[in-house]
Amino acid sequence: VPTVDITFHDAQKKCDSVQKRLCTDQEWIYACRGGEKDFNFPYGYSFSENKCNTKGNVREIAPSGRFAECRTGNGIFDLSGNCAEWTRKWGKGTNDYARGGSFHHGQNKSDCKSKMKRKRKETFGFVGFRCCK
C-alpha cells in the first residue's frame, strides 16, 4: 500500500535514503503517458471508470497493482488514481503539486496532466510519492 500522509520534504528524504529522488513533473507525465505515446491516461486516450482506483471504486487507498489494467505499456502501475503523488520541479524553483489524482477523484483530476496544488509542509491522506533514478 502506498505511503501517504507525508510532506513533500519527508517524501524527498525517503527517496534520498534509497539513492533515488522524487520524480520531476516532466518525468511523471512522460511515464504516465506511456513514454512515446501521448495517452491521456496510463492505459489509453479515454477514461475508463473501472481500470484504476478512481472515484466510485474502492473508496480507499488500495495495494499497488490491485487494478491490473491501471498500468502503462511498460508496466508502471497506479499513475492514475489510488493516491496522488508529489513531484518536483526540474531545475531551480519550487513545485507544490501532487499529480495523478486519488481514489476520490474522477476523470478530470486523474489524467496524466492533472495536478493539485498542495502546501509542501502539510500532509494529506490521499497524497504519497514515487521515486525516480
C-alpha positions, 0 to 999 in steps of 0.5 A, spaced: 500 500 500 502 506 498 505 511 503 501 517 504 500 522 509 507 525 508 510 532 506 513 533 500 520 534 504 519 527 508 517 524 501 524 527 498 528 524 504 525 517 503 527 517 496 534 520 498 535 514 503 534 509 497 539 513 492 533 515 488 529 522 488 522 524 487 520 524 480 520 531 476 513 533 473 516 532 466 518 525 468 511 523 471 507 525 465 512 522 460 511 515 464 504 516 465 503 517 458 506 511 456 513 514 454 512 515 446 505 515 446 501 521 448 495 517 452 491 521 456 491 516 461 496 510 463 492 505 459 489 509 453 486 516 450 479 515 454 477 514 461 475 508 463 471 508 470 473 501 472 481 500 470 484 504 476 482 506 483 478 512 481 472 515 484 466 510 485 471 504 486 474 502 492 473 508 496 480 507 499 487 507 498 488 500 495 495 495 494 499 497 488 497 493 482 490 491 485 487 494 478 491 490 473 489 494 467 491 501 471 498 500 468 502 503 462 505 499 456 511 498 460 508 496 466 508 502 471 502 501 475 497 506 479 499 513 475 492 514 475 488 514 481 489 510 488 493 516 491 496 522 488 503 523 488 508 529 489 513 531 484 518 536 483 520 541 479 526 540 474 531 545 475 531 551 480 524 553 483 519 550 487 513 545 485 507 544 490 503 539 486 501 532 487 499 529 480 495 523 478 489 524 482 486 519 488 481 514 489 476 520 490 477 523 484 474 522 477 476 523 470 478 530 470 483 530 476 486 523 474 489 524 467 496 524 466 496 532 466 492 533 472 495 536 478 493 539 485 496 544 488 498 542 495 502 546 501 509 542 501 509 542 509 502 539 510 500 532 509 494 529 506 491 522 506 490 521 499 497 524 497 504 519 497 510 519 492 514 515 487 521 515 486 525 516 480 533 514 478 
